[in-house]
Amino acid sequence: MRIETHALSATAGERTILTDVNLAIEPGAFTGLIGPNGAGKTTLLRLLAGLAEPAAGRVTFDGRTAAQTGRRALARAIAYLPQSGPVHWPLRAEALVLLGRLPHRGALGGIAAADRAAVERALATTDAAHLRDRIVGTLSGGERMRVLLARALATEAPVLLADEPVAALDPGHQLACMALLRDAARRGSGVVAVLHDLTLAARFCDRLILLAGGGVLADGPPERVLTDAHLRASYGIAVHRGEAGGEPFLLPWHALPSPTCQPETP
Ligand SMILES: Nc1ncnc2c1ncn2[C@@H]1O[C@H](COP(=O)(O)OP(=O)(O)OP(=O)(O)O)[C@@H](O)[C@H]1O
């Protein structure tokens, strides 16, 4: 499925969050959505998922609006992984992952073998099979995120929109998660992930969209987006750069002084 935004604007209360955003999310690419806190990444992701209405402009799904597409068809086409937060449902992890199959089941439909198989695949892929009998509310932050990712993967939707999927994960699981999102894109899915780790974004993503100042500051391959000028203008940082095995890395090194954040004088 191709998701497009057309002159999209978003507001929260009286505030304008995003203005005139024109993007296309294509199948077969892993896109990182980056930008400073409050730039509007979650806001944009929810709009791309058809979970919120724009203040102005349109979002289309293979050329049709969310209403024309229908809620059920959208739920089958787009898996949405929300930003991690507490989960209060007294559910076992396996039952939570099974909820990812709901869009495939009729109102009175039972659990088919295909549903069980999708749940098993998702639990194995996210290294969460051993957590299946745990009550979700008792899981650690990283374990919970892997179970929630498994729920999104169990949907087997052609589009996966993930809000900070690696934020709570340890380094090993971060790398595994980024690799599985990239593999999903290689198999034809359209994958968008909100990310704060710029090295993971540079290494694994095909494309980065940098939100700052109420819109898209840069959009393209990582090397064209993660320039010193863009990082200074968006995050107010200077970075150290390097290369390992032919792949780039960058470390946020200095917060640059700004009129509201001056370094202390001795
Ligand atoms: N319901 C709301 N009422 C008021 N302001 C809101 C509301 N929802 C979001 N905002 C504001 O909109 C802006 C964008 O929020 P959003 O969650 O999209 O940012 P983000 O880029 O995902 O940030 P972060 O990196 O911190 O997760 C923020 O300044 C936030 O405070």
Ligand as a Chemical Component Dictionary entry (heavy atoms), coordinates in Angstrom:
data_LIG
# 
_chem_comp.id                   LIG 
_chem_comp.type                 NON-POLYMER 
_chem_comp.pdbx_formal_charge   0 
_chem_comp.three_letter_code    LIG 
# 
loop_
_chem_comp_atom.comp_id 
_chem_comp_atom.atom_id 
_chem_comp_atom.alt_atom_id 
_chem_comp_atom.type_symbol 
_chem_comp_atom.charge 
_chem_comp_atom.model_Cartn_x 
_chem_comp_atom.model_Cartn_y 
_chem_comp_atom.model_Cartn_z 
_chem_comp_atom.pdbx_ordinal 
LIG N1  N1  N 0 -3.411 16.498 22.977 1  
LIG C1  C1  C 0 -2.462 17.416 22.925 2  
LIG N2  N2  N 0 -2.646 18.646 23.468 3  
LIG C2  C2  C 0 -1.703 19.600 23.417 4  
LIG N3  N3  N 0 -0.520 19.436 22.819 5  
LIG C3  C3  C 0 -0.274 18.235 22.256 6  
LIG C4  C4  C 0 -1.225 17.166 22.274 7  
LIG N4  N4  N 0 -0.698 16.105 21.622 8  
LIG C5  C5  C 0 0.525  16.497 21.229 9  
LIG N5  N5  N 0 0.761  17.755 21.598 10 
LIG C6  C6  C 0 1.995  18.523 21.340 11 
LIG O1  O1  O 0 2.285  18.388 19.968 12 
LIG C7  C7  C 0 3.695  18.398 19.780 13 
LIG C8  C8  C 0 4.086  17.204 18.942 14 
LIG O2  O2  O 0 3.864  16.029 19.689 15 
LIG P1  P1  P 0 4.389  14.629 19.165 16 
LIG O3  O3  O 0 4.039  13.617 20.207 17 
LIG O4  O4  O 0 3.898  14.390 17.792 18 
LIG O5  O5  O 0 5.977  14.882 19.129 19 
LIG P2  P2  P 0 7.168  13.866 18.878 20 
LIG O6  O6  O 0 7.992  14.432 17.781 21 
LIG O7  O7  O 0 6.650  12.476 18.678 22 
LIG O8  O8  O 0 7.966  13.998 20.231 23 
LIG P3  P3  P 0 8.853  12.979 21.132 24 
LIG O9  O9  O 0 10.176 12.805 20.436 25 
LIG O10 O10 O 0 9.010  13.737 22.417 26 
LIG O11 O11 O 0 8.087  11.693 21.315 27 
LIG C9  C9  C 0 4.321  18.392 21.177 28 
LIG O12 O12 O 0 4.745  19.708 21.488 29 
LIG C10 C10 C 0 3.188  17.966 22.073 30 
LIG O13 O13 O 0 3.321  18.545 23.369 31 
# 
loop_
_chem_comp_bond.comp_id 
_chem_comp_bond.atom_id_1 
_chem_comp_bond.atom_id_2 
_chem_comp_bond.value_order 
_chem_comp_bond.pdbx_ordinal 
LIG N1  C1  SING 1  
LIG C1  N2  SING 2  
LIG C1  C4  DOUB 3  
LIG N2  C2  DOUB 4  
LIG C2  N3  SING 5  
LIG N3  C3  DOUB 6  
LIG C3  C4  SING 7  
LIG C3  N5  SING 8  
LIG C4  N4  SING 9  
LIG N4  C5  DOUB 10 
LIG C5  N5  SING 11 
LIG N5  C6  SING 12 
LIG C6  O1  SING 13 
LIG C6  C10 SING 14 
LIG O1  C7  SING 15 
LIG C7  C8  SING 16 
LIG C7  C9  SING 17 
LIG C8  O2  SING 18 
LIG O2  P1  SING 19 
LIG P1  O3  DOUB 20 
LIG P1  O4  SING 21 
LIG P1  O5  SING 22 
LIG O5  P2  SING 23 
LIG P2  O6  DOUB 24 
LIG P2  O7  SING 25 
LIG P2  O8  SING 26 
LIG O8  P3  SING 27 
LIG P3  O9  DOUB 28 
LIG P3  O10 SING 29 
LIG P3  O11 SING 30 
LIG C9  O12 SING 31 
LIG C9  C10 SING 32 
LIG C10 O13 SING 33 
# 
